[in-house]
Amino acid sequence: MAVQKSKKSRSRRNMKRNAHSALAAPALSVDPATGETHRRHQVSPDGYYKGRQVIVRNPVAEEETNEE
């Protein structure tokens, strides 16, 4: 049976355990219709997904709410 030569410190033990917990940057893509950068598989702020507009905002209604 293998026996370790010396005790592994708490610091070294935890460094080994936490080696895989680094945060990865979110995956980004560019919308082909607007050229806007957005997160993958998410609707862009302009309402485009995969080059098609899926959310249509009414600009007239937004202007009326801003005036009041």
C-alpha positions in Angstrom: 0.0 0.0 0.0 1.3 3.5 -0.9 2.0 5.8 2.0 2.5 9.5 1.6 5.9 10.8 2.7 4.5 13.9 4.4 1.1 15.4 5.2 -0.4 17.6 2.5 -1.3 21.0 3.9 -4.9 22.4 3.8 -3.8 25.0 1.4 -2.3 22.5 -1.1 -5.4 20.2 -0.7 -7.8 23.0 -1.4 -5.8 24.3 -4.4 -6.1 20.9 -6.0 -9.9 20.7 -5.2 -10.6 24.2 -6.6 -8.5 23.9 -9.8 -11.6 23.5 -12.0 -13.8 26.2 -10.5 -12.6 29.1 -12.6 -15.3 31.2 -14.2 -15.5 31.0 -18.0 -16.5 34.0 -20.1 -20.0 33.9 -21.6 -20.2 32.7 -25.2 -21.0 35.6 -27.5 -22.2 35.7 -31.1 -23.0 38.4 -33.7 -26.5 38.7 -35.0 -26.4 38.5 -38.9 -29.3 41.0 -39.4 -28.2 43.8 -37.1 -24.5 43.0 -36.4 -25.1 43.3 -32.7 -23.1 41.2 -30.2 -25.3 39.2 -27.8 -25.1 36.1 -25.7 -25.6 32.8 -27.5 -29.2 31.4 -27.7 -30.6 34.7 -26.2 -32.7 37.4 -27.9 -30.7 40.5 -28.6 -31.9 43.8 -26.9 -33.3 44.9 -30.3 -35.5 41.8 -30.4 -33.6 39.7 -33.0 -32.9 36.0 -32.8 -31.0 34.1 -35.5 -31.4 37.0 -37.9 -35.2 37.4 -37.5 -37.1 39.9 -35.5 -39.1 38.0 -32.9 -40.1 40.8 -30.6 -41.7 43.9 -32.2 -41.8 47.0 -30.1 -44.3 49.7 -30.8 -42.3 53.0 -31.0 -45.4 55.1 -30.9 -46.5 53.7 -27.6 -43.0 54.2 -26.1 -43.0 57.9 -27.1 -46.4 58.5 -25.5 -45.3 57.0 -22.2 -42.1 59.1 -22.2 -44.0 62.4 -22.8 -46.3 62.0 -19.8 
